[in-house]
């Protein structure tokens, strides 16, 4: 009997923990102007760390990016990555990109990976 109760307790706790992690996530909201964004803002994009952010800044210093194809000039950035960023990319205007924490009750647009 004790084993059954212990098993049920562990099972219920496992589901509770799994659901608490699954019910919350981060999504990106807004746009990022890749010609003016700072390194911290660039690192909000999936797959961008300090090194790639620095490479983006270094590349745009030589010539501003005019379109998505220009981003392919940055070492380590490929078409798949650019496709993932498509909803957030801008080449003019201000940067408004930010991470937003959402719960299960809020609809998520695109989850940050």
N, C-alpha and C positions, 0 to 999 in steps of 0.2 A: 504494500500500500504506500509506504514512504517513497519507494522508487517511482511509482506512478505520479504521485504529487510532485516530486522533484522534477520529473520529466516534463510535466505540464507547466510548471513554473518556469523552467528554462525555455520551453517552447514559446510561452507567452512573452517572456522578456525579450527573446530574440526577435519576434515580430514587432514588438514595441520599439526596440532600438532601430530596426531596419526602417520602419515607417517614419520615425523622427528624422532620419537622415534624408529619406526620399521626399519628405514634405517641404523641404526648403532648398533653394538653389539661387544661383546668381545669373542674371541676364544682363546683356548690354542694352543700353538705351541711348539714343542720340546719334550724332555724327562726329567723325574725326577728320579734321583737315590735316592730311599727312604732310602738307607743306609748312604748317606752323605749329603743329602739336609738339609738346616737349616729350622727353623720354618716358616720363611717368605715364603720360596719356597714351603714348604709343604702346606701352606694355599692357594696356587693357585689352588690346587685340589678342585673340587666341594665337599662341605660337610665338609671341614676341617677348623676348627677355631683354636684358640690358644690352647684350652684344648686338642683336638685330636692331634694336631701337637706335643705338649709336651709328650703325651702318646706314640706316634710313636717313638720319640727320646729316651724316657725312655726304651721302649721295645727293641729297636735295640741296646742299650748300653749293654744289657745282652747277646744278640746273634743277629748278623746281619741277616736280612731277606734274605732267599735264593730264595723264590718264592712268588707268590700271596697268596698261602694258609697260609704262615707265617703271613701275614698281618691280618688274621682273629683272631690272638692272641691279637690284640689291641682292648680293650673295645670300643664299639661303631662303629666298622668297620665291615660291612657285605658284603656278596657276591655281592649284587646289586651295592654297592659303588665301589667295586673293579672292577666290570664289566665296570662301567662308566669311570674308570681311565685307563683301559686296553691300550688305544693307547699311553699313556704317561709314563707308568711304566717301570722302569729299576732297576736292582739290582747291576749294576756295571757301571763304566764309569762316565762321568761328567754329571751334571745337566744343561740342556739348556732350561728348561720349562719357558715360559713367556706368558703373556697375550698380545694379539694383538687386537687392535681395527680395526674392518672392517666396511666398508660402504656397501650399497646395491649393488654397482657396483662390489665389490670384492666377490668372492666365499668364503663362510665360511666352514671350515672343520667340526668343532663341537663347538657349542655355549656353553659358560660357563653358568651354571645355577645359 
